[in-house]
Amino acid sequence: MIINGQEYSWGDLSLLMGGRDVCRMTAIDYKTEQSKEPLYGKGNKPIAIQSGNVKHSGTVTLLQSELNTLQELARMNFGRPDILKLNLNAVVCYGNPLEGDVMTVDRLFGIQFTEIPKGMKQGDSNMEVALPFVCTDIKYNS
């Protein structure tokens, strides 16, 4: 989407997750996919496309300190810092209303992280953690 003749940039993105503004995020991506396959009848060519299950997933990349915050949230709710037990909603906003931008808002429901990969390499000045997730629904531009 073009806003005042410009595309969205990273600085136009905000993420609210678990009821708080996530400032220590370095990347987010999410998608909706649906399985589809040809349906065959008479002959050897498909007569239609059959739709199957819908799946919503993504990855959010956070700095280590933001992971620590999520772990503390899990500790408060479950007695231990296991973020794999969290169930969060998120709002991803594109645009800056203070600049007159029209906001685009995507809503992600029922986010659950599927793994917690950690690591660093020589020369890194900080730790980034890419957390893959699945969710129950995504409402685009809602």
Residue pairs with C-beta under 8 A, 6 or more apart in sequence:
1 7
1 8
1 94
1 102
1 104
3 12
3 95
3 101
3 102
4 99
4 100
4 101
8 94
8 95
8 104
11 96
12 94
12 95
12 96
12 101
13 28
13 92
13 93
13 94
14 21
14 92
14 93
15 21
15 22
15 25
15 28
15 60
15 90
15 91
15 92
15 93
16 22
16 90
16 91
16 93
17 60
17 88
17 89
17 90
17 91
17 111
18 70
18 73
18 86
18 88
18 89
18 90
22 60
22 62
22 66
23 66
24 62
24 63
24 65
24 66
25 60
25 61
25 62
25 63
25 66
26 61
26 62
26 63
26 128
27 59
27 60
27 61
27 130
28 58
28 59
28 60
28 61
28 92
29 58
29 59
30 56
30 57
30 58
30 59
30 92
30 106
30 108
30 135
30 138
31 56
31 57
31 58
32 54
32 55
32 56
32 138
32 140
33 54
33 55
33 57
34 51
34 52
34 53
34 54
34 55
35 51
35 52
35 53
35 55
36 49
36 50
36 51
36 52
37 49
37 50
37 52
38 46
38 48
38 49
38 50
39 46
39 47
39 48
39 49
39 50
40 46
40 47
41 47
55 134
56 108
56 134
56 135
56 136
56 137
56 138
57 132
57 133
57 134
57 135
58 108
58 132
58 133
58 135
59 130
59 131
59 132
59 133
60 130
60 131
60 133
61 128
61 129
61 130
61 131
62 70
62 128
62 129
62 131
63 126
63 127
63 128
63 129
64 126
64 127
64 128
64 129
67 83
67 116
67 118
67 129
67 131
70 83
70 86
71 81
71 82
71 83
72 81
73 83
73 86
74 80
74 81
74 82
74 83
74 85
74 86
75 81
77 85
77 86
78 85
83 113
83 116
83 131
84 112
84 113
84 114
84 115
84 116
86 111
86 112
86 113
87 110
87 111
87 112
88 110
88 111
88 112
89 107
89 108
89 109
89 110
89 111
90 107
90 108
90 111
91 105
91 106
91 107
91 108
92 105
92 106
92 107
92 108
93 103
93 104
93 105
94 103
94 104
94 105
94 106
95 101
95 102
95 103
95 104
97 103
104 141
105 141
105 142
106 138
106 139
106 140
106 141
106 142
107 138
107 139
107 142
108 135
108 137
108 138
109 135
109 136
109 137
109 138
109 139
110 135
110 136
110 137
111 133
111 134
111 135
112 133
112 134
112 135
113 131
113 132
113 133
114 132
114 133
114 134
115 131
115 132
116 129
116 131
117 129
117 130
117 131
118 127
118 129
119 127
120 127
